[in-house]
Amino acid sequence: MDRQHARSGSPFEASIGFSRAVRIGSTIAVSGTAPVWPDGGVDPDPAVQARRCWEIALTAVEELGGTAADVIRTRQFVVDPADGEAVGAVHGEFFREVQPASTMVVVRALLDPRWKVEVELDAVLA
């Protein structure tokens, strides 16, 4: 089977050796996605961060031929449990109709202390 990659332009892709997303057959896996703007900035609001994460992740899915409707599983990692409601509401904006299997986990920290949320997803093209 062919293996396709979506690249985000992150400087870490080459040094760490990863892709934003990989498609093999009808399956797409999107790597952990942080709320970073093209200029490197990070908005402090957890809902804005979650929205940015999903936009990046779904752009990768689209680059590989999928849509939000193909998403079957999402994972959200939050640093502060108090942000769970805002982050979850943003998930609903993107996936209310799709209703993928989903997990939200509170973690001690993410790679950059500005990040309050990071997400990842899996999709299967219909």
N, C-alpha and C positions, 0 to 999 in steps of 0.2 A: 504494500500500500504506500501511496505517496504521503510524505510528511510535509506539511506547510507550516510556516512560521509567520506570526505577526510581530513586528518589532515596534517598540515604543520610542526608541531614541534614547532610552536611559543609558547613561554612561556605564552603568553596572552590567548591562547585558553582555558586553564582551569580557569584562574582567571577572565576573562571577560565572558566566557561561549559561545564560538563560534567555528565553524569549517571553514576550508579554503573553503570547498564547501559541498553542500548538494544535494543529488539526491533523488527525489521522482518520481516514475514512469519514464517517459521519460524526465523529466525536471531537469536540473542541474543549480544551482545558485552558483556563486563563489563570496566570500566576497571581500571587498576592499583589494587589494594586493599591498604591498609596495616593493620597489626595494632593498631588503636586501639580501646579500650573506650569506651563511651558517655561516661564521665567524662573522657576525654582521656588516660587512663593507657595505658601500654605495658609489658607484662610483659617482663623481660629475657631470658627463655628462648626460644631460637629455635624450638623445637617448639611452645610455647604460642603464639608469634607466628604461626607458619604455620597452626595450627589456627584461630586467630581470623580470619586472612585468608580461609581457605576458608569458614568459617561466614558471613562477611559476603557474600562473592561468591556463594555458593549461595543465600543468602536472596534476593538480587537476582534470580537465575535463577528461583526459585520465585515471586516476585512477578510475574514476567512469564510464568508458565504452564509453566515447565520444571522439570526435576529433574536431579540429578547424572548420571543415566543419559543425558541429552541432551548432556552435555559432550563435545566432540570435540577440543579443544585447550586445553592449559594452559601457562602460562609462570610461572616462579618466578625471582625476582631476589634473590640473596643477596649480602651484603656480604663475608662471610668463607667461603672454601671449606671450612673446618673444620665449618661448620654444614650443609653439603650433605646429609650422611647423615641428620641429625635432621629436616631439612625434607623430604627425600625420603620418609622413613618416614611422616610425617604425610600427605603426598600419597597414599601407599598406603592409609591409613585411609579416605580419601574416595573413591579412584578405582581400587582394586585390581580390582574387577569390570568397571569401565567401560573402563579402559585407553585413555584418550585419547592423542592425539599430545601430547608434552610436551617442554618445554625448560626447563633450569635454567641460568641465566647468573650469573656472578660479576660484580658491578658495583663500582665504586670507592666509591660512596656512594648513599644514598637521601635523600629530602628531609628527613627528621627523623633526627638521629643516633642516636636510640633504636631505630629500626627496623632489624632484621637481615634481614628478608624482606618482599617485596611480591609479590603474585600478580595474574594476570589470566587470563581464560578466554573461550572461544567455545563456544557450544552451538547445536545445530540440533535443533528439536523433531521427534520422530518422527511 
